């Protein structure tokens, strides 16, 4: 969890995941700190839980904590994944890619410092777009949704544009749930639902945080998912709406989370073979311009609050 609008603890999100893996390995509660547990950064006004992500990320880190250099390996992997995806997408998308990457540079910088799992999302979503296999795309989206919920908005794109991939999406989610029950504990999922039920305060950059309308972020997630489904005839537009909804539809939006928007460049970098005219999808173009505008507006509000 990145601190809002200010300096953050180096690799704070990676350390949060590390601590979660350690708690699982020690047989402790995943969403509560026990005596002797590693302390983690918690943002005031959001939640007092030491982990806000679903249990699957802790299952992954339960394996990583068994490796002496597990934390370092994760940090290096995040850097390679994010910088590699940024370079490839920007190079292939041309001027629009350069503009979007420049606008997102504060988020990229914070992500390199936090090493949240979202560092992998631009590259993984690009793979989902490029893949000619609906099953591969569905499995990829299902995995992301199990790890961070909001990428579930991409289910609208999968169901409309690549319906054969929807069973794979569901299978990936079920597999992650089973892994949580087996590798973590049967109580891990109810514990997470309890954290959600108690409420997680919106971050300063989220739509709910900016407007004070608590349901707005979730509403954008739902509407964006449905809109992505209705745009199934135009895969690039459907994909772009799903990506926008995944980012703007989370109440826990920080600068580091904006890097997922790099995936908007995927339809421009690899045009759909039967609909190349949608490379210039108005939705994608508006997203490339509108998101930096949203960020700038948020920064103005943040300055005024100070």
N, C-alpha and C positions, 0 to 999 in steps of 0.2 A: 504494500500500500504506500503510495507516494504521498508525501506531505503536500498540502495544497498551497500552490502559489509561492513556495519558498524553497530553501535549500532542503535537500533530502539526504538521509543516511546513505552512504555509498552501498550500492547493490542491495537496497532495503528489501525489495520484493523477493530477491533470491534468498536472502537470509530468512524471510518469513516462510518461504517454502522449506528451507533447510530445517527450521525449527519444527515445522509441521511433521516432516519426515522423522525427526528425532522423537517427537511425542508418540508417533505411531510405533516406532521401534521399541520404545520404553513401555508401551502398553498404557499410555496416559490418554486422557480425553483429548480429542483433536481440536475442539473448539473452545477449550478452557485451558488456562495455564495452571499447572500443578507446581508445588515446591521443587526447585531445582531445574525447571524448564528454562530454556533459552528465552530471554526477553526479546520482543519484537516491536517494531515501530507501529503504533496505532494512531490513526488520525482522529483528533478531537472532533466530535460532532457526527461521526459516522457510525461506528460500532465499537464496543469494547472487546469483541471477539478477536483472538489472535490470528484468525484466518477467515477471510470472507469468500474464498473460492470453494467450489464443490470439492468433495473428498478425492476425486481421481488424481489431482495434482500431488496430494500428500502420498498417495500410493506410489507414484513415480519417484518421489523423493525418498521414500522409505528404502528404495533400492540404491539411490545415489548416496545416502548417508553411510552406506556400507563401504563406499569407495573413499580412500583417504583424500583424493583430489576431486570429489564429486562437485563441490561448490565451484571450484575453479573451472571444471569442465563445462558446467552449465553457463557460466559467465562467457567463456570463449565461444560456446555454441550460439548464445544469444547475439553476440557481436557479429559473428560470421553470418548468421541467418539474416539479421536486420540489414547490415551494410551490404551484403551480397544481393539481397532482394532489392534494396534501394538502387544500387548500381545498375542491375539488369533491367529493372522496370523503367528507370529513368532513361537509360540509354535507348531502349526500344520504343518508348513512348514519345521521345523527342522533346519539343519545347514545352508541351503541356506537362510532361513528366518532370522537367527541370523546375518549372514554376511550382508545381505541387510539392516536390521534395524540398525546395527552398522554404516554402511557407511552413512546412512541417518540421523544419530543422530544430526548433526548440523541443518539440516532442521527441524527435529522434535522439537528441542529446540527453534528455531526461531518461529515455528508455535505455540507453547505453549505461546510464548510471544506476537505474533501478533493476534492470534485467528481469522484467516481468515476462510471463509466458507469451504475452502479446507480441513480443519481439519476433516470434516465429510466424505470426498470423499473416503478414503480407505475402511471404513466400509460399505458405501453405495454401492460402486462398488462390494465389496465382496458379499453383499446381492443380487445384480443383477446377479452375477455369480452363486451363490448357488441356487437361486430360480428356481424351475422347471416350473414356469409359464412365458411364453414369454411375456405376457401382463405386469406382474409385472416388469420384467427386462426392458421392453420398457418404461414404465412409469417412472421408476427410472432414466434411462438415459436421457429421455426427460426433467425431472425436473432439473438435473444437467446442461444440455446444456442451459436451459433457464436462469439459475443462473450465468453461467460462460462461455458459448460459447464453449471453447475448448473441454470439454467432449463430444461434438457432434461427435467427431471422433469415439465414441463407437457405433454410428449408423451403421457403416460398419459391426461390429460384430453382432448387433441385426438383421440387414436385411439379413445377410448371414446365421447365426446360429439359429436365433429365429424369423423368418419372421412374425409370428403371433403377435409379440410384436411391430412391426413397427407402426401400427396404434395407439397403446397406446402411443408410443413415440411422435408422431405428436400431439395427443390429449393433452398430458401433456404440450407441448410447447404452443399450442393454448390457453389452460386454463390459463397459466401464462401470456400470452399476454392480454387476456381478464381481468384478475385480475389487470394488470397494468393500463388498460384503466379505469376500474371502481374505483379501490382503490387509484390510483395515479392521473393521469390525461391523457387525450388523447394525450397531448403533450410530455409525458415522453419518449415514444419510439422514436419519431423524434429527441428529444433532444439528446438521447443516440447515435443515428445514426450520428448526427452532430458531436459529440465528436470523433467517429470513423473516420468520413470523414476528420476531421481536422488533424488526424494522432496522434497516440500514439507512442512515442519513445520507442525503445526496451530497456529492462532492461539489466544490465551488464551480467547476467547469461544466457540469452536467446541465441539461436543459431544466431539470427540476431545481437544481441549485441556483441557477441564474434567474429563474422566474418566480421561485417560491411555490410553484404548483407541483405538489408531491407526486401526482400520478402522471405527469407529462412525459417523463422518460419512458416509463413502461408503455404508455399509450403510443409513443412513436415506434417502439419496438413491435407492438402488435400490428399497428397500421402499416408499418414498413414491410412486415412479413407478408401481409395480405396483398399489398400493392405489388411486391415482387412476384407473387403468384399470378396476379392478373396481367402482368407484363410478360408472361411466358412466351409470347410470339416474338418478342424482341429480347433475346438472351442477354445482350450487353446491358440494356436498360434494367432488366430484372436483376442481374448480378449486381449492378451498381447500387440499386435501391436496397438490396439486401445488405451490402457493405455499409452504406450510410446508416441504415437502421441498427446494425450491430454496434456501431460506434455511438450514435446519438441516443440510442435506446437504453443505454446503461446509466443508472444513477451514480455509479462509481466511476465517473470519467475524469481522468487526469491527463496532463500533457502527454505522458508516456503512452496512453491508450490511443492517441490520435494516429500513431504510426500505422494502424490497421487500414487507414484511408489510402495508403500507398497501393492497396489492392485495387483501387479504382482504375489504376493504370493498366491492369491486366487485359481488359478488352481492347484497349488501344494498342498494347504491345503485341497481342496475338489476336487479330480480328477473327470473329466467328467465320468459319469457312463458307457458310451459306448466307451470311448477312453482314458482309463487310461494311456496308453503309452505316451499321450501328456502331462502328468504331467511334464515330463522332456523336455518340449518344448524348442528347441534351442533358440527360440525368447525370452522366459522368462529367460532362463539362461544367454543369452547375455545381456539382459536388466539389470539383477541383477549385472552383472560385468561391463557393459559398462557405466551405469549411474554414479556410483562412479568415474569412470575414467573421464567422462565428467566434474564432479564436481571438481576433482583434477586439471584437465587442466585449468578450469576456474579460480581456485584460483591462479595458477601459473601466469596466464596472469594478474590477478588483482594485484598481488604483484609486477610484473614488471612495471605495469602502475604507481604504487605509487613510 
